[in-house]
Amino acid sequence: MKINDIYSQKELEESGLVERQVKDINAKVYLNGSKVFFFEPLTDQHSFRLYSIINKRSFFL
């Protein structure tokens, strides 16, 4: 996956990403292995722009 690329909900699910419910963040957060992916919902609410990937350990600190 590449930063600033657009992905559909179906593509995210097919990639093996697991959504994590979070509070106080206006983003969709997905986990996959040791990485945390942050997606910005686009206006159509069916597409998402990947804007950040961090290490899972950093996310839970």
C-alpha beads as a LAMMPS data file, in Angstrom:
LAMMPS data file: protein, C-alpha beads

61 atoms
60 bonds

1 atom types
1 bond types

-500.0 500.0 xlo xhi
-500.0 500.0 ylo yhi
-500.0 500.0 zlo zhi

Masses

1 110.0

Atoms # bond

1 1 1 0.000 0.000 0.000
2 1 1 1.176 3.507 -0.796
3 1 1 0.684 6.773 1.050
4 1 1 -1.847 9.115 -0.650
5 1 1 -3.370 6.319 -2.734
6 1 1 -7.138 5.797 -2.652
7 1 1 -8.620 2.460 -1.547
8 1 1 -12.159 1.118 -1.390
9 1 1 -13.598 -0.642 1.657
10 1 1 -13.488 -3.913 -0.275
11 1 1 -9.775 -3.470 -1.103
12 1 1 -8.990 -2.879 2.564
13 1 1 -10.805 -6.042 3.606
14 1 1 -9.164 -8.090 0.851
15 1 1 -5.729 -6.840 1.964
16 1 1 -6.178 -8.540 5.317
17 1 1 -6.468 -5.300 7.252
18 1 1 -8.490 -5.446 10.463
19 1 1 -10.339 -2.302 11.510
20 1 1 -9.682 -0.991 15.011
21 1 1 -12.302 1.164 16.706
22 1 1 -10.666 4.302 18.124
23 1 1 -11.910 7.403 19.907
24 1 1 -10.959 11.011 19.254
25 1 1 -9.460 10.355 15.815
26 1 1 -11.301 11.362 12.667
27 1 1 -9.872 8.476 10.678
28 1 1 -10.291 4.802 9.978
29 1 1 -7.556 2.819 11.705
30 1 1 -6.574 -0.627 10.476
31 1 1 -4.076 -3.145 11.825
32 1 1 -2.025 -5.663 9.892
33 1 1 0.796 -7.465 11.625
34 1 1 3.115 -4.918 13.231
35 1 1 1.750 -1.935 11.287
36 1 1 -1.072 0.529 11.883
37 1 1 -2.649 2.191 8.842
38 1 1 -4.548 5.497 9.035
39 1 1 -7.118 6.250 6.351
40 1 1 -8.999 9.480 5.747
41 1 1 -12.612 8.930 4.659
42 1 1 -13.380 10.703 1.380
43 1 1 -16.630 12.496 0.597
44 1 1 -18.268 9.462 -1.030
45 1 1 -17.781 7.478 2.262
46 1 1 -16.803 4.384 0.250
47 1 1 -13.222 5.383 -0.521
48 1 1 -10.345 6.125 1.804
49 1 1 -6.975 7.847 1.374
50 1 1 -4.030 6.278 3.174
51 1 1 -2.146 9.076 4.924
52 1 1 0.047 7.377 7.516
53 1 1 1.568 4.048 8.466
54 1 1 3.235 3.586 11.844
55 1 1 4.579 0.757 13.951
56 1 1 1.938 -0.913 16.113
57 1 1 4.108 -0.512 19.185
58 1 1 4.218 3.278 18.736
59 1 1 0.441 3.437 18.360
60 1 1 -0.274 1.739 21.680
61 1 1 2.196 3.802 23.751

Bonds

1 1 1 2
2 1 2 3
3 1 3 4
4 1 4 5
5 1 5 6
6 1 6 7
7 1 7 8
8 1 8 9
9 1 9 10
10 1 10 11
11 1 11 12
12 1 12 13
13 1 13 14
14 1 14 15
15 1 15 16
16 1 16 17
17 1 17 18
18 1 18 19
19 1 19 20
20 1 20 21
21 1 21 22
22 1 22 23
23 1 23 24
24 1 24 25
25 1 25 26
26 1 26 27
27 1 27 28
28 1 28 29
29 1 29 30
30 1 30 31
31 1 31 32
32 1 32 33
33 1 33 34
34 1 34 35
35 1 35 36
36 1 36 37
37 1 37 38
38 1 38 39
39 1 39 40
40 1 40 41
41 1 41 42
42 1 42 43
43 1 43 44
44 1 44 45
45 1 45 46
46 1 46 47
47 1 47 48
48 1 48 49
49 1 49 50
50 1 50 51
51 1 51 52
52 1 52 53
53 1 53 54
54 1 54 55
55 1 55 56
56 1 56 57
57 1 57 58
58 1 58 59
59 1 59 60
60 1 60 61
